[in-house]
Amino acid sequence: MDAERAFRNSQPVAPPLYTSSVFALPDLDALERISDGIEPGYMYARDKHPNAELLSNELRQMHGSQWCSLAASGMGALAATMLALLKNGDRVVASDQLYGRTSQLLGQELRRFDIATQWVDSSNLDEVRASLRQPAKVLLVETISNPLLRVANIPALAEIAHGNGCLLIADNTFATPVLFQPLKHGADLAVESLTKMIGGHSDLTLGATLGQDSDLHKRLTSVTTIWGMSASPFDCWQATRSLATVKLRVHAAVANAARLAEWLKSHPKIIRTIYPGLSDHPDRALASRLFAGSPGNIICAELAGGREAVNQFMRKVQGIPFCPSLGDSRTTCSYPFGTSHRYVESAEKSRLGITDGLIRLSIGIEPFEEIHGELEKGLAN
Ligand SMILES: *Cc1c(COP(=O)(O)O)cnc(C)c1O
């Protein structure tokens, strides 16, 4: 009683975490009003819960979208989106440089439902145009691809897709809504893995789909709840907290990455540096135009000496964890040849330029000198 009154008089500043899986209703009239969407309310956490709603609202604002639908992971968001849009016999056109699990979602899982995928080089607009002469429901690309960091020309791709009655989906995980909002540039749907930079502390697993079309929102909500892909309250609560610092983190990490890329490029032990802010990157101008001069925080670098050089580098850089993820506040290092592209055929790996000397650095927000010092240690004789 006293607690109830206390809460009426004073509200918590930090959003509470509601772990309740179910909510009690006062009567049947309330049940009808909430079920019909006349009144806001909660009933069952798999359908809807306060922490998901709070996070969705914030993400919606960042993307400038009508709605945001959360899922238990980035893959959950992609799977739910595909299941909401596609049925057997449908056709998808997808970039040939997608996150490994996304390629498997299309090439292995959706294929079992007789949904075919055609892979294209999405940087080649003529190739995309040609692939869409045959009807397709969805064109799927990543705003910034892994590990070559190719930037998708979202405005041009949207125009091509729409001219052929096709929807454009942009997986925006590497860019984050801080650098780019795909819906404002013509994409129909944006997908984010919040596990990465938006979460930013390697302590949550979540995904989101954002869009404008309300019918599609209804479809996606059904799919997420019926197939059981909903996001957990705790992870939503963590992610909401992360949003307080995401802009600062992204800008600090990009500033570090831009300086480090220039330095790595001129380092004698590095054969090749890939970063969309470098003058030799094929998408430098596009990245600058789309991301307002902020080319992201991921750098790929090829070490002279192949696998053994990478092994020694990893042993020497104690301050940079080797882990197959990205977007942590700390700088981390990954190895595309052995992790994300492990099961890609070797001919395809060499075509993509994924060699056994290539490392991927997700640059963090440490003081520049700290990261620089660690990398210097790793590259020393
Ligand atoms: C990590 C990642 C995903 C999958 O997200 P999870 O939260 O790990 O399921 C999808 N797309 C891209 C580009 C990613 O980096």
Residues whose N, C-alpha, C, O or C-beta is under 5 A from the ligand:
A	BS01	LIG	S73 G74 M75 G76 Y99 D171 T173 S193 T195 L206
